[in-house]
Amino acid sequence: MNSFKVYEMEYRGKAAAMPDISLFRFSEEYYPQYEKIYNECFRNMRKALDIKPYDYYSDIEQLREKAEKIYLLTDGNTIIGSVGCFGTEIDDLIVNSAYQGRGYGKKLLLWAINHIRSYTDEPITLTVAQWNRRAVQLYESAGFVITRTETITFG
């Protein structure tokens, strides 16, 4: 049996200062690029935690039900990053490796907070693996707090 810890985090603040970015809803034409970037973003963690398959996405059908809640940030036709907003939950925040270290993760997070705040004042939640320290620090820097730690067991 394998296991890893995840943090459930919550944001109770108001809308954040709006970042200088503009996102749009996911479009199927971006799927091949999205699949590659998503898998690259999570592959090392999935390998380290032995979560198989290491590359989660392999077909657009896996994304179909979620696609309308996923938003893309692009530079021309190149995806810089993406974030999913599912009700009051933020999920699958990713940044293309070619654009990492430039503040896009924080901008995507702030955009998602503002997007969710545009329709509710309920707490905003997300779940992050303890292994992903950089993500945990990003979320804490934006005002998220850990509300619960859970151990996921599998295999």
N, C-alpha and C positions, 0 to 999 in steps of 0.2 A: 504494500500500500504506500502511495505517495501522498504528501499533503503540503499545503502552503497556506500562509495567512493572507487575508484580505482585510482592508479597512473599509468600513462604510463611513463616508464623510458627508457633512451637511453644511450648507451655507444658508444663513438666516438674514443676511444683510439686504440692503436695498440694491437697486440697479447700480452697476459700477460705471466708472467713467468709460464712455464708449470708445473703443479703440478705432484707429483710422484704417479700418478694413471693411470690405464689403463681401459678403458670402451669398451664395445662391444654392438652391436645392440641387441635390445629386441628380445627375443625368446619365443615362446608360452609356453614352459615348465615352464617359470617363471611367467606366468599370475596369478595363484592363490596367489602367494606371493606378486606380484606387486599390485594386487587388494587390498589386506589386508593393505599393507604399505601405498598406495596412500590414501585409505579411512581414515586410522588412521591420516595421516598428515593433511587432510583437514576437518575432521569431526567437530572438535571444532569450527573452523572458520565458517563452514557452519551452525552449530547450532546457534552460536552467532548472525549471520547475518540472520538467519531463511531462508536459501537457501535449498530447498528440491529438491531431496532427500538428506539427510545428508551424506549418503554413495553414492557417485556418480557412481562408477563402480560396476556392478553386473554381467557382461557378457563380454567375450572377444570380442564379435562383436562390442562393443562400442569403442574398441581400434584398431580394424583392420586397418582402414585407416591411423592412425597415427603411427602404430607400427614400421615401418621402419625408423622413425626419432627419436625414443626413444633409449637412450643408458643407459646401466646398469653398475654399479660398484658392484662387488660381493666380498665376503669373502668365498671362496669355493663355495657352492651352495646357500649361503644366500645373498640376496640383501642388500647391504649397502645403496645404494641410486640410483637415476635415474635422468636424465634430458632429455628434448626434445629440439631438434634444428630444427626449421621449417623455412628454408630460413634464414632470419636475426633475427628471433624471438626465444628467449629462453622461454620455458614454462614447467610447471609441474616439477620443481626441487623439489625432495623429498629426505628425509633421514630417514631411518628406525629408529624408536624410540630407539632401542637398541644401535645405533651408534651415536646418536645426542650428541652435545657438544664436539665433537672431531675434528672439523674442516673440516668434509666431505662436508658440504654445500658449503663452500668457494672453496674447491678443485673441486667440481662438476661445480660450476659457472665458475671458471677459465678454466677448461677443455672445457666447452661449448663456452666460448669466443674464445679460441684458435681454436676450431673446426670450428667455423663460420669464423674466420679470415683466415683460410686456403683456403677459396674460395671467400671471398669478403672483401672489405674495407668499405662497406656501414655501416651506423649506426646499431648497434645491439639493439633490443628493447625487452622489457618485460612488463607485466602488473602485478601489485600486489595490493591486497586489502590493504587499509590504515590500517585496523584492524591488519594486520600481521606486527607489528613493527619490529620484529626480522629479517624478510625477507627484509624489506625496509632498515634497517641498514646494512645488509649484502651486498645488491646491491650497496648502496652508498659507502661502504668501498672499493668496487672493481672499483669504478669510474663511476657508473651509476648516472645520474641526472634525477630528475623528470621534465618531459617536459609538462605534462598535467594532470589535475585532472578531473575525470568524476564521476558523480553520477549515479549509476545504480538503477533503480526503477523497482520493480516487485511485483507480487502478487495481 
